[in-house]
Amino acid sequence: MTKIHSCSGWCALALLVGMNAAHGKPLAMVGPWEIHSVDPASNGVFFTRMQVAETLVEVEVDGQGNLQPGLASQWSNSGDGLQWRFTLRPGARFHDGSEVSAEQAAFALQQAWRKPGVMTSAPIASIEAREGALLVTLTEPFAPLAAVLAHPSTQILAKEAYDARGEVIQVIGSGPYRITRLQQPQRVETERFDGWQGPQPAISQVSYLTVGRAESRTLMAESGQADIAWGLDPVSIRRLQQAPRVAIASVTLPRTIQLKLNGADPLLKDPAVRRALSLAIDRRGMAAALLRDPEMAATQLFPPTLGEWHQPGLTPLAYDVKAAQAALAAAGWLLGADGVLHKGEERFALTLRTFPDRPELPLLATALQAQWQAVGVDLRVAVGNSSEIPAGHQDGSLQLGLYARNYALVPDPLVTLLGDLAPTGADWGVMNWQSPTMEQKLARLGKETLPAGEAAALRRDIATTLQQELPLLPIAWYRQSAAVNRALKGFELDPQERSYRLDTLTWSAQ
């Protein structure tokens, strides 16, 4: 076996340090995101962010996506790359006091594996516990497997978290905080887990409340009802910058606000038409006016924070209304008396679905509506629940979906792209669009250990194909902001969006 990663013996020292942690007052957070499920397959990210549940593999807090031990203290793979061995962290306990065993880790991963999700991107043959370790056997080499097992959907829960059918009915994790109260879809309360092996958090109780309106979250932060407020719109941020008791924290994320297009729709299947629609989007204007951040205008799908995948040499996506009109006319679309493009009896009318969980999305959708109207596209905006976009993908009814895609939920973006750009499409990826050549290049990156130059060339080719074909229209890159009580010390936004880092926070002396 070739050793890949190991963990130093920090646990005993961390316990000694944690014994002196201050208890502190409770911490209240508000955000727009509903707790719609306890199943890691659909809502795992919430419970890893709240530091309730852990995955086998973690990510360093340096923002580079480098892997480090989580529940697995070390891992290795065989010379042929077909068998991976994970050794679990000694002495780890679930919140119900039960042992975090290799058998339970194998069971939890088996349940995740049988559901649609990131694990299906890996060519897994079996998952089993053997001789005190977790073994994952593959049908073919897959270099980013450890990164897959850092995804929130692969979190390891205790046996009592599952019913007899293997469905998750409660969240019993092994992180520094345990759930004391959960009221779906709006509230969760946690307390410090005394059995945690790391330094004991100074803040002993944390609550999260779903608050739908950005204005309400702003008022709660301003008045002190919330110590941390997430999901702020640009107007709220400007207001809170003047509030004496609140500080604004922000970080640029490996996330893109993008428009998903149905490639089988008669109006959208022509790449020339998709390029024309892109030319009709004033990205910089929207970023400046609506996001108050013109640098966030997306010139390609992958933001600069996405390291190896961002391509500075790509011809940037441009705004050119005359070129858009000419391209649409060349495709046979002519402006009618009603101000809408027609091709014979067919009107160029589309419906865009989005949701208010991220308050900038409906604003951007309305701006797109106005910009496309200028070139003769009749765009209807439907603001609903976020689940309507994957549901529309599944039943084929979706024409356009506007959302923000995190390309670093798996530390290696390749894993997300293998799903999003799959031939069958993906709920948050392409829809009815394929590129066999690009699929081969993605597969090579996943299966082979390539020289750095060759791997970089493949990534550049993939980015170029996406820029030319535009199955996904990039709109803006993403800067995350939060309003934070100035008395709260140690707050730092995670650029990987994996954790709220609650265990590092303290209250200043009052």
KERO-112469 format. One record per residue (C-alpha): x, y, z; residue number from 1. Coordinates in steps of 0.05 Angstrom, whole numbers, plus 32768, in hexadecimal, padded with zeros to 4 digits. Layout:
east X, north Y, up Z, resi NUM
...
end
This chain:
east 8000, north 8000, up 8000, resi 1
east 8018, north 8047, up 7FF0, resi 2
east 800E, north 8076, up 802B, resi 3
east 7FEA, north 80B7, up 8019, resi 4
east 7FDA, north 80DC, up 8059, resi 5
east 7FE0, north 80D3, up 80A3, resi 6
east 7FCB, north 80F8, up 80E2, resi 7
east 7FF7, north 810F, up 811B, resi 8
east 7FE5, north 80FD, up 8162, resi 9
east 7FC2, north 813E, up 8174, resi 10
east 7F87, north 8121, up 819A, resi 11
east 7FA4, north 811B, up 81E0, resi 12
east 7FC3, north 8160, up 81DF, resi 13
east 7F83, north 817E, up 81C3, resi 14
east 7F5B, north 8162, up 81FC, resi 15
east 7F89, north 8183, up 822F, resi 16
east 7F84, north 81C6, up 820B, resi 17
east 7F38, north 81C0, up 8206, resi 18
east 7F2F, north 81B6, up 8251, resi 19
east 7F3C, north 8200, up 825C, resi 20
east 7F0C, north 821A, up 8227, resi 21
east 7EDD, north 8251, up 823D, resi 22
east 7E94, north 823E, up 823D, resi 23
east 7E7A, north 827F, up 821F, resi 24
east 7E33, north 8293, up 820E, resi 25
east 7E08, north 8271, up 81D8, resi 26
east 7E12, north 8284, up 818F, resi 27
east 7DD6, north 8294, up 8163, resi 28
east 7DDA, north 828F, up 8117, resi 29
east 7DA7, north 829E, up 80E1, resi 30
east 7DA8, north 828D, up 8097, resi 31
east 7D7A, north 8281, up 805C, resi 32
east 7D85, north 8236, up 8056, resi 33
east 7D50, north 8206, up 806C, resi 34
east 7D60, north 81C4, up 808E, resi 35
east 7D37, north 819A, up 805E, resi 36
east 7D55, north 8156, up 806E, resi 37
east 7D82, north 8131, up 809F, resi 38
east 7D9C, north 8103, up 8069, resi 39
east 7DE5, north 8113, up 8057, resi 40
east 7DD5, north 8104, up 800E, resi 41
east 7DA9, north 8143, up 800A, resi 42
east 7DBC, north 8170, up 8044, resi 43
east 7DFF, north 8157, up 805E, resi 44
east 7E22, north 8199, up 8053, resi 45
east 7DF8, north 81BB, up 8089, resi 46
east 7E0E, north 818A, up 80BF, resi 47
east 7E57, north 818C, up 80AC, resi 48
east 7E55, north 81D8, up 80AD, resi 49
east 7E36, north 81D5, up 80F2, resi 50
east 7E6F, north 81A5, up 8106, resi 51
east 7E3E, north 8170, up 811B, resi 52
east 7E54, north 8139, up 80EB, resi 53
east 7E98, north 8126, up 80CF, resi 54
east 7EB1, north 8106, up 808F, resi 55
east 7EEC, north 80D6, up 8089, resi 56
east 7F16, north 810A, up 8067, resi 57
east 7F19, north 8154, up 8078, resi 58
east 7F33, north 8192, up 8055, resi 59
east 7F68, north 81C2, up 806F, resi 60
east 7F51, north 8207, up 8081, resi 61
east 7F83, north 8227, up 8052, resi 62
east 7F4F, north 822F, up 801B, resi 63
east 7F78, north 8205, up 7FEA, resi 64
east 7F4E, north 81C6, up 7FF0, resi 65
east 7F88, north 819C, up 800C, resi 66
east 7F71, north 815C, up 802E, resi 67
east 7F7E, north 814B, up 8077, resi 68
east 7F66, north 8115, up 80A7, resi 69
east 7F1E, north 8117, up 80BF, resi 70
east 7F00, north 80D8, up 80DE, resi 71
east 7F36, north 80B2, up 80B9, resi 72
east 7F7A, north 80BD, up 80D9, resi 73
east 7F9E, north 80A3, up 809C, resi 74
east 7F92, north 8084, up 8058, resi 75
east 7FB8, north 8061, up 8021, resi 76
east 7FAB, north 803F, up 7FDF, resi 77
east 7FC7, north 8002, up 7FBD, resi 78
east 7FFA, north 8006, up 7F85, resi 79
east 7FC6, north 7FF9, up 7F50, resi 80
east 7F98, north 802E, up 7F6E, resi 81
east 7F5E, north 7FFD, up 7F76, resi 82
east 7F5C, north 7FF6, up 7FC2, resi 83
east 7F5B, north 802E, up 7FF5, resi 84
east 7F64, north 8023, up 803F, resi 85
east 7F4C, north 8055, up 8074, resi 86
east 7F61, north 8050, up 80BC, resi 87
east 7F30, north 8071, up 80EC, resi 88
east 7F44, north 80A3, up 8121, resi 89
east 7F4F, north 807D, up 8162, resi 90
east 7F1E, north 808A, up 819A, resi 91
east 7EEB, north 80B2, up 8171, resi 92
east 7EA4, north 80AF, up 818B, resi 93
east 7E60, north 80C0, up 8171, resi 94
east 7E33, north 80EF, up 8197, resi 95
east 7E0C, north 80B4, up 81B4, resi 96
east 7E4C, north 8099, up 81D2, resi 97
east 7E55, north 8060, up 81A0, resi 98
east 7E98, north 8052, up 8180, resi 99
east 7EA9, north 806C, up 813A, resi 100
east 7EBC, north 8028, up 811E, resi 101
east 7ED2, north 8012, up 80DA, resi 102
east 7E92, north 7FE8, up 80D6, resi 103
east 7E66, north 8024, up 80E2, resi 104
east 7E8D, north 8050, up 80B2, resi 105
east 7E85, north 801A, up 807D, resi 106
east 7E3A, north 8016, up 808A, resi 107
east 7E32, north 8062, up 8085, resi 108
east 7E58, north 8066, up 8044, resi 109
east 7E31, north 802B, up 8027, resi 110
east 7DF0, north 8052, up 8033, resi 111
east 7E0E, north 8090, up 8011, resi 112
east 7E27, north 8065, up 7FD7, resi 113
east 7DE3, north 8049, up 7FC7, resi 114
east 7DC4, north 808E, up 7FBE, resi 115
east 7DCE, north 80C0, up 7F85, resi 116
east 7E08, north 80EC, up 7F97, resi 117
east 7E52, north 80F9, up 7F93, resi 118
east 7E65, north 80B1, up 7FA5, resi 119
east 7E48, north 8098, up 7F64, resi 120
east 7E7F, north 80BE, up 7F3F, resi 121
east 7EB2, north 808E, up 7F5B, resi 122
east 7EB9, north 8047, up 7F3D, resi 123
east 7EAD, north 8025, up 7F80, resi 124
east 7EA7, north 7FD9, up 7F81, resi 125
east 7EA0, north 7FCF, up 7FCD, resi 126
east 7EA4, north 7FF1, up 8011, resi 127
east 7EB4, north 7FC5, up 804D, resi 128
east 7ED5, north 7FC3, up 8091, resi 129
east 7F0F, north 7F94, up 8097, resi 130
east 7F43, north 7F8B, up 80CF, resi 131
east 7F2F, north 7FCC, up 80F1, resi 132
east 7F34, north 7FF7, up 80B2, resi 133
east 7F04, north 800F, up 807C, resi 134
east 7F13, north 7FF3, up 8037, resi 135
east 7EF8, north 8011, up 7FF6, resi 136
east 7F04, north 7FE7, up 7FB8, resi 137
east 7EFE, north 8006, up 7F73, resi 138
east 7EF1, north 7FE7, up 7F2F, resi 139
east 7F25, north 8017, up 7F10, resi 140
east 7F54, north 804B, up 7F2B, resi 141
east 7F35, north 808C, up 7F43, resi 142
east 7F68, north 80BE, up 7F5D, resi 143
east 7F38, north 80EE, up 7F81, resi 144
east 7F16, north 80B9, up 7FAE, resi 145
east 7F2F, north 80D9, up 7FEE, resi 146
east 7F12, north 811B, up 7FD8, resi 147
east 7ECF, north 80F9, up 7FCB, resi 148
east 7ECF, north 80E1, up 8014, resi 149
east 7ED5, north 8129, up 802B, resi 150
east 7E92, north 813A, up 800C, resi 151
east 7E5B, north 8149, up 8040, resi 152
east 7E2E, north 8113, up 8024, resi 153
east 7E61, north 80DF, up 803C, resi 154
east 7E5E, north 80F4, up 8085, resi 155
east 7E62, north 80BA, up 80B7, resi 156
east 7E27, north 80B4, up 80E6, resi 157
east 7E19, north 8084, up 8120, resi 158
east 7DF0, north 8044, up 8119, resi 159
east 7DB5, north 8063, up 813E, resi 160
east 7DB1, north 809A, up 8109, resi 161
east 7D93, north 8067, up 80D8, resi 162
east 7D52, north 8041, up 80D6, resi 163
east 7D4B, north 7FF8, up 80C2, resi 164
east 7D4D, north 800A, up 8078, resi 165
east 7D8D, north 8031, up 807E, resi 166
east 7D6B, north 8075, up 8079, resi 167
east 7D84, north 80AE, up 80A4, resi 168
east 7D52, north 80C2, up 80D9, resi 169
east 7D7E, north 80ED, up 8106, resi 170
east 7DC3, north 810C, up 8105, resi 171
east 7DF3, north 80EA, up 8137, resi 172
east 7E38, north 8101, up 8122, resi 173
east 7E7C, north 8104, up 8143, resi 174
east 7E8E, north 814E, up 813C, resi 175
east 7E9B, north 8182, up 8173, resi 176
east 7E51, north 8193, up 8177, resi 177
east 7E15, north 8166, up 8180, resi 178
east 7DCC, north 8175, up 8170, resi 179
east 7D9E, north 8182, up 81AB, resi 180
east 7D61, north 819B, up 8184, resi 181
east 7D4D, north 8197, up 813B, resi 182
east 7D0E, north 81B5, up 8120, resi 183
east 7D0B, north 81AD, up 80D4, resi 184
east 7D0F, north 81D4, up 80AA, resi 185
east 7D21, north 8211, up 80D4, resi 186
east 7D48, north 8206, up 8114, resi 187
east 7D82, north 81DD, up 812F, resi 188
east 7DA3, north 81E4, up 8173, resi 189
east 7DE5, north 81C4, up 8186, resi 190
east 7E12, north 81BF, up 81C3, resi 191
east 7E5B, north 81AF, up 81CD, resi 192
east 7E6A, north 8164, up 81CB, resi 193
east 7E95, north 8152, up 8207, resi 194
east 7EAE, north 8113, up 81E5, resi 195
east 7ECF, north 813B, up 81AD, resi 196
east 7F19, north 812A, up 81A7, resi 197
east 7F30, north 816F, up 8190, resi 198
east 7F33, north 81B0, up 81B7, resi 199
east 7EF1, north 81BC, up 81DA, resi 200
east 7ECC, north 81F7, up 81BA, resi 201
east 7EC7, north 8235, up 81E5, resi 202
east 7E7F, north 8240, up 81CF, resi 203
east 7E54, north 820A, up 81EC, resi 204
east 7E12, north 8215, up 81C9, resi 205
east 7E02, north 8229, up 8181, resi 206
east 7DBE, north 8233, up 815F, resi 207
east 7DAB, north 823E, up 8116, resi 208
east 7D69, north 825A, up 80FF, resi 209
east 7D4F, north 825E, up 80B7, resi 210
east 7D38, north 82A4, up 80A7, resi 211
east 7D1E, north 82AD, up 8061, resi 212
east 7D23, north 82F8, up 8055, resi 213
east 7D68, north 8319, up 804F, resi 214
east 7D4B, north 8358, up 806F, resi 215
east 7D36, north 8330, up 80AD, resi 216
east 7D7A, north 8310, up 80B4, resi 217
east 7D99, north 8355, up 80AE, resi 218
east 7D6D, north 8371, up 80E6, resi 219
east 7D7D, north 8336, up 8113, resi 220
east 7DC8, north 8341, up 8109, resi 221
east 7DC1, north 838C, up 8114, resi 222
east 7D98, north 8383, up 8154, resi 223
east 7DC4, north 834C, up 8171, resi 224
east 7D8F, north 8316, up 816B, resi 225
east 7DBF, north 82F0, up 813E, resi 226
east 7E0A, north 82EC, up 8149, resi 227
east 7E18, north 82D3, up 8102, resi 228
east 7DEA, north 82E1, up 80C7, resi 229
east 7DF5, north 82BD, up 8085, resi 230
east 7DD9, north 82C9, up 803F, resi 231
east 7DDC, north 8314, up 803D, resi 232
east 7DC9, north 833C, up 8000, resi 233
east 7DF6, north 8376, up 7FE9, resi 234
east 7DC6, north 83AB, up 8004, resi 235
east 7DC6, north 838A, up 8049, resi 236
east 7E12, north 8386, up 8048, resi 237
east 7E18, north 83D1, up 803B, resi 238
east 7DE7, north 83DF, up 8073, resi 239
east 7E0A, north 83B2, up 80A5, resi 240
east 7E4D, north 83D1, up 8095, resi 241
east 7E34, north 840E, up 80BB, resi 242
east 7E1A, north 83E6, up 80F7, resi 243
east 7E47, north 83EF, up 8134, resi 244
east 7E3E, north 83AA, up 8152, resi 245
east 7E46, north 8383, up 8111, resi 246
east 7E82, north 8372, up 80E5, resi 247
east 7E7E, north 8357, up 809E, resi 248
east 7EAA, north 831C, up 808B, resi 249
east 7EB1, north 8306, up 8043, resi 250
east 7ED8, north 82D4, up 8019, resi 251
east 7ED9, north 82C2, up 7FD0, resi 252
east 7EC1, north 827B, up 7FC4, resi 253
east 7ECC, north 8246, up 7F8F, resi 254
east 7E83, north 824F, up 7F7D, resi 255
east 7E62, north 8268, up 7F3D, resi 256
east 7E1C, north 8285, up 7F33, resi 257
east 7E08, north 8262, up 7EF3, resi 258
east 7DCE, north 8257, up 7EC5, resi 259
east 7DBE, north 820E, up 7EB5, resi 260
east 7DA0, north 8203, up 7E70, resi 261
east 7D78, north 81C9, up 7E55, resi 262
east 7DA0, north 81B4, up 7E18, resi 263
east 7D65, north 818C, up 7DFC, resi 264
east 7D36, north 81C8, up 7DFC, resi 265
east 7D2A, north 81DE, up 7DB3, resi 266
east 7D3A, north 8226, up 7DC7, resi 267
east 7D7C, north 8215, up 7DE9, resi 268
east 7D9A, north 81D9, up 7DC6, resi 269
east 7DC1, north 8204, up 7D93, resi 270
east 7E06, north 8218, up 7DAF, resi 271
east 7E03, north 8258, up 7D84, resi 272
east 7DC3, north 826C, up 7DA8, resi 273
east 7DE1, north 825E, up 7DEC, resi 274
east 7E1D, north 8289, up 7DD9, resi 275
east 7DED, north 82C0, up 7DC2, resi 276
east 7DC9, north 82BE, up 7E05, resi 277
east 7E0C, north 82C3, up 7E28, resi 278
east 7E1E, north 8300, up 7DFE, resi 279
east 7DDE, north 8322, up 7E15, resi 280
east 7DF2, north 831D, up 7E5F, resi 281
east 7E13, north 835B, up 7E7F, resi 282
east 7E37, north 8335, up 7EB5, resi 283
east 7E62, north 836E, up 7ECD, resi 284
east 7E27, north 839D, up 7ED1, resi 285
east 7DFF, north 836A, up 7EFA, resi 286
east 7E3B, north 835D, up 7F28, resi 287
east 7E45, north 83A7, up 7F33, resi 288
east 7DFC, north 83BB, up 7F3C, resi 289
east 7DE0, north 837E, up 7F60, resi 290
east 7E1C, north 835D, up 7F82, resi 291
east 7E41, north 839F, up 7F8E, resi 292
east 7E7E, north 837A, up 7F77, resi 293
east 7E91, north 8381, up 7F2D, resi 294
east 7ECD, north 8353, up 7F35, resi 295
east 7E9C, north 8319, up 7F3F, resi 296
east 7E84, north 831D, up 7EF6, resi 297
east 7E91, north 82D7, up 7EDB, resi 298
east 7EBB, north 82D5, up 7E9C, resi 299
east 7EBC, north 8288, up 7E9D, resi 300
east 7E9D, north 8250, up 7EC6, resi 301
east 7ED7, north 8244, up 7EF6, resi 302
east 7EE8, north 827F, up 7F24, resi 303
east 7F30, north 8293, up 7F34, resi 304
east 7F29, north 8272, up 7F79, resi 305
east 7F23, north 822F, up 7F56, resi 306
east 7F6E, north 822A, up 7F4D, resi 307
east 7F81, north 81F9, up 7F16, resi 308
east 7F3E, north 81FD, up 7EF2, resi 309
east 7F3B, north 8248, up 7EE7, resi 310
east 7F59, north 8258, up 7EA3, resi 311
east 7F74, north 82A0, up 7E9D, resi 312
east 7F82, north 8294, up 7E52, resi 313
east 7F39, north 8287, up 7E3F, resi 314
east 7F16, north 82BC, up 7E15, resi 315
east 7EE8, north 82DB, up 7E49, resi 316
east 7E9C, north 82DA, up 7E41, resi 317
east 7E88, north 831D, up 7E24, resi 318
east 7E4C, north 834B, up 7E24, resi 319
east 7E38, north 8360, up 7DDE, resi 320
east 7DEE, north 836C, up 7DCF, resi 321
east 7DF8, north 8378, up 7D84, resi 322
east 7E20, north 8338, up 7D7D, resi 323
east 7DE9, north 8312, up 7DA4, resi 324
east 7DB3, north 832E, up 7D76, resi 325
east 7DDB, north 831B, up 7D38, resi 326
east 7DE7, north 82D5, up 7D51, resi 327
east 7D9E, north 82CA, up 7D61, resi 328
east 7D8A, north 82E4, up 7D1C, resi 329
east 7DBC, north 82B5, up 7CFC, resi 330
east 7D9B, north 827C, up 7D21, resi 331
east 7D58, north 828F, up 7D02, resi 332
east 7D3A, north 82B7, up 7D3B, resi 333
east 7D19, north 82F7, up 7D24, resi 334
east 7CFA, north 832F, up 7D4E, resi 335
east 7CAF, north 8331, up 7D4B, resi 336
east 7C7E, north 836A, up 7D54, resi 337
east 7C76, north 8356, up 7D9E, resi 338
east 7CC0, north 8363, up 7DAA, resi 339
east 7CCE, north 8318, up 7DB2, resi 340
east 7CF8, north 82EC, up 7D84, resi 341
east 7CD2, north 82BC, up 7D57, resi 342
east 7CE5, north 8282, up 7D2A, resi 343
east 7CA7, north 8272, up 7D03, resi 344
east 7C70, north 8268, up 7D36, resi 345
east 7CA0, north 825D, up 7D70, resi 346
east 7CAD, north 8295, up 7DA2, resi 347
east 7CEF, north 829A, up 7DC7, resi 348
east 7CD0, north 8293, up 7E0C, resi 349
east 7CF4, north 8272, up 7E47, resi 350
east 7CE8, north 8266, up 7E91, resi 351
east 7D21, north 826E, up 7EC3, resi 352
east 7D1B, north 824E, up 7F07, resi 353
east 7D41, north 8267, up 7F43, resi 354
east 7D38, north 826D, up 7F8F, resi 355
east 7D42, north 82A1, up 7FC6, resi 356
east 7D70, north 8279, up 7FF5, resi 357
east 7DA8, north 82A3, up 7FD9, resi 358
east 7D89, north 82E9, up 7FD6, resi 359
east 7DB0, north 8300, up 7F99, resi 360
east 7D93, north 82C9, up 7F6C, resi 361
east 7D4D, north 82E8, up 7F60, resi 362
east 7D6E, north 832C, up 7F54, resi 363
east 7D9D, north 830F, up 7F20, resi 364
east 7D63, north 82E9, up 7F00, resi 365
east 7D3B, north 832A, up 7EF9, resi 366
east 7D78, north 834C, up 7ED9, resi 367
east 7D7F, north 8313, up 7EA8, resi 368
east 7D36, north 831A, up 7E96, resi 369
east 7D40, north 8363, up 7E84, resi 370
east 7D81, north 8357, up 7E5E, resi 371
east 7D65, north 831F, up 7E34, resi 372
east 7D26, north 8347, up 7E25, resi 373
east 7D54, north 8378, up 7E02, resi 374
east 7D66, north 8343, up 7DCF, resi 375
east 7D1F, north 8328, up 7DC8, resi 376
east 7D1E, north 82EF, up 7DFA, resi 377
east 7CDF, north 82E9, up 7E24, resi 378
east 7CF9, north 82D0, up 7E67, resi 379
east 7CCA, north 82BD, up 7EA0, resi 380
east 7CEA, north 82B9, up 7EE5, resi 381
east 7CCE, north 8286, up 7F16, resi 382
east 7CE8, north 828D, up 7F5E, resi 383
east 7CD9, north 824F, up 7F86, resi 384
east 7CFB, north 8219, up 7FAF, resi 385
east 7D42, north 8203, up 7F9F, resi 386
east 7D29, north 81BC, up 7F96, resi 387
east 7D03, north 81D0, up 7F58, resi 388
east 7D43, north 81D4, up 7F2F, resi 389
east 7D59, north 818B, up 7F3A, resi 390
east 7D10, north 8175, up 7F35, resi 391
east 7D0A, north 8199, up 7EF2, resi 392
east 7D4A, north 8178, up 7EDB, resi 393
east 7D2F, north 8133, up 7EED, resi 394
east 7CEC, north 813B, up 7ECB, resi 395
east 7D07, north 8162, up 7E8F, resi 396
east 7CDC, north 81A0, up 7E9B, resi 397
east 7D15, north 81D0, up 7EAD, resi 398
east 7D2A, north 8202, up 7E78, resi 399
east 7D59, north 822E, up 7EA1, resi 400
east 7D6F, north 822C, up 7EE9, resi 401
east 7D97, north 8262, up 7F0E, resi 402
east 7DBF, north 824D, up 7F4B, resi 403
east 7E03, north 8251, up 7F6C, resi 404
east 7E2F, north 8213, up 7F63, resi 405
east 7E66, north 8203, up 7F94, resi 406
east 7E9E, north 81E0, up 7F6F, resi 407
east 7EC4, north 81CF, up 7FAF, resi 408
east 7E93, north 81A6, up 7FD9, resi 409
east 7EC1, north 816E, up 7FC4, resi 410
east 7F08, north 818A, up 7FCE, resi 411
east 7F1D, north 8173, up 7F89, resi 412
east 7EEF, north 8198, up 7F58, resi 413
east 7EF8, north 815F, up 7F26, resi 414
east 7EC8, north 8134, up 7F4E, resi 415
east 7E91, north 8168, up 7F4A, resi 416
east 7E9D, north 8170, up 7F00, resi 417
east 7E9A, north 8126, up 7EF3, resi 418
east 7E53, north 8129, up 7F0E, resi 419
east 7E3E, north 816C, up 7EF2, resi 420
east 7E58, north 815E, up 7EAC, resi 421
east 7E43, north 8115, up 7EA8, resi 422
east 7E22, north 80FC, up 7E68, resi 423
east 7DE0, north 80F5, up 7E8B, resi 424
east 7DE5, north 813B, up 7EAA, resi 425
east 7DDD, north 814D, up 7EF3, resi 426
east 7DAB, north 8171, up 7F1F, resi 427
east 7DDB, north 81AB, up 7F28, resi 428
east 7E03, north 81A0, up 7EE9, resi 429
east 7DF6, north 819A, up 7E9E, resi 430
east 7DB3, north 8185, up 7E82, resi 431
east 7DAD, north 815F, up 7E40, resi 432
east 7DF2, north 8173, up 7E28, resi 433
east 7E2D, north 8145, up 7E19, resi 434
east 7E74, north 814B, up 7E01, resi 435
east 7E94, north 8105, up 7DF8, resi 436
east 7ED9, north 8124, up 7DEF, resi 437
east 7ED3, north 814B, up 7E2F, resi 438
east 7EB9, north 810E, up 7E54, resi 439
east 7EF8, north 80E7, up 7E3F, resi 440
east 7F24, north 811F, up 7E59, resi 441
east 7EFF, north 8121, up 7E9B, resi 442
east 7F05, north 80D5, up 7EA1, resi 443
east 7F50, north 80D8, up 7E95, resi 444
east 7F59, north 810B, up 7ECC, resi 445
east 7F33, north 80DD, up 7EFB, resi 446
east 7F54, north 809C, up 7EEA, resi 447
east 7F9B, north 80AC, up 7ED9, resi 448
east 7FD5, north 80CC, up 7EFF, resi 449
east 7FEB, north 80FD, up 7ECB, resi 450
east 8027, north 812C, up 7EC5, resi 451
east 8015, north 8172, up 7EDD, resi 452
east 801A, north 8191, up 7E98, resi 453
east 7FED, north 815C, up 7E78, resi 454
east 7FB9, north 8162, up 7EAF, resi 455
east 7FB9, north 81AE, up 7EA7, resi 456
east 7FAF, north 81A8, up 7E5C, resi 457
east 7F72, north 817B, up 7E67, resi 458
east 7F54, north 81AC, up 7E99, resi 459
east 7F5F, north 81E5, up 7E67, resi 460
east 7F3D, north 81BD, up 7E2F, resi 461
east 7F01, north 81AE, up 7E5C, resi 462
east 7EFA, north 81F7, up 7E70, resi 463
east 7EFF, north 820C, up 7E27, resi 464
east 7EC8, north 81DB, up 7E11, resi 465
east 7E9A, north 81F7, up 7E47, resi 466
east 7EAA, north 823E, up 7E31, resi 467
east 7E99, north 822E, up 7DE9, resi 468
east 7E5C, north 8202, up 7DF2, resi 469
east 7E3F, north 8226, up 7E2F, resi 470
east 7E12, north 81EE, up 7E4B, resi 471
east 7E17, north 8218, up 7E8B, resi 472
east 7E17, north 8264, up 7E87, resi 473
east 7E44, north 8283, up 7EBC, resi 474
east 7E27, north 82C3, up 7ED9, resi 475
east 7E51, north 82D7, up 7F15, resi 476
east 7E85, north 82BC, up 7F44, resi 477
east 7E75, north 82BD, up 7F8D, resi 478
east 7E8B, north 82E2, up 7FCB, resi 479
east 7E6D, north 82C8, up 800C, resi 480
east 7E5E, north 82FA, up 8043, resi 481
east 7E46, north 82F5, up 808A, resi 482
east 7E33, north 8327, up 80C0, resi 483
east 7E57, north 8318, up 8101, resi 484
east 7E4F, north 8333, up 8147, resi 485
east 7E8E, north 835B, up 8157, resi 486
east 7E92, north 8339, up 819B, resi 487
east 7E9D, north 82F6, up 8178, resi 488
east 7EE7, north 82E8, up 816F, resi 489
east 7F0A, north 82B7, up 8140, resi 490
east 7ED5, north 82B8, up 8109, resi 491
east 7EEF, north 82A5, up 80C5, resi 492
east 7EC8, north 8291, up 8087, resi 493
east 7EDB, north 824E, up 8069, resi 494
east 7EEA, north 8257, up 801E, resi 495
east 7ED9, north 820D, up 8014, resi 496
east 7E94, north 8218, up 8036, resi 497
east 7E9D, north 81D8, up 805E, resi 498
east 7E9B, north 81F3, up 80A5, resi 499
east 7E84, north 822E, up 80CE, resi 500
east 7EC1, north 8223, up 80FA, resi 501
east 7E97, north 822B, up 8138, resi 502
east 7ECA, north 8207, up 8163, resi 503
east 7EFD, north 8240, up 8159, resi 504
east 7ECF, north 8278, up 8171, resi 505
east 7ED1, north 829D, up 81B3, resi 506
east 7EAD, north 82D8, up 81D2, resi 507
east 7ED5, north 8314, up 81E5, resi 508
east 7ED3, north 832B, up 822E, resi 509
east 7E95, north 8355, up 823A, resi 510
end
